[in-house]
Amino acid sequence: MKDAFFEKLDGILSKEYHDCRKSFRELSLDTNNREYLSNSPRGAYCYDDIIGKVFAGRELPMSPDGLFLDPLTHNIIFIEFKNGCVREKNRIELKLKGIEGIYSLLKWVLKDFSLLPEEQIDYIVVYNRHKISDCPTPDRDNIVNYIGRLAGEREIKFGLRRLKGTYFNDVTTLNQDEFDRRYG
């Protein structure tokens, strides 16, 4: 089942959206500040471009920046690059981008809900470690992450922990250096 989903998605993306591939560096560009959150030449699909094609002329759903098909694990990874302070409004947008990203992938790109293997869809949010220290963190996040550390779990920022195990197999928040070490 896992391989069938991966192969079907890889086939559709390679055939219909091959021109939507970009490097992680290109995907991470914050056009407002002209800053990159990754220097990695490795590539993924620009999910914003895919959604733009699928919804041409219509209102666009929220979508993460990138869609990476990991050839080693056969995991499908949505990636969102966030350069700046993550306030409450941004936290909601980060959740919606992930959830609407999955829905759009199944309904509009694959056109098939029957192949959904939750155990292979992950979500990564990459943040600027230099700017995040200026952001206020809700007390609830501090408490949840403290309990998680006691249990030996890694920290998941921005209130995204609740997406893990419900919408995604795994949710990870990485600063730009951690991301480049892992995917560079």
Secondary structure, DSSP 8 states (H G I E B T S, - for coil): -HHHHHHHHHHHHHHHSGGGEEEHHHHT-BTTTTB-S-----EEEEHHHHHHHHTTTS------SEEEE-TTT--EEEEEEE-S---HHHHHHHHHHHHHHHHHIIIIII--STT--GGGEEEEEEE-HHHHTTS---HHHHHHHHHHHHTT-----TT-GGGBTTTBSEEEEEEHHHHHHHH-
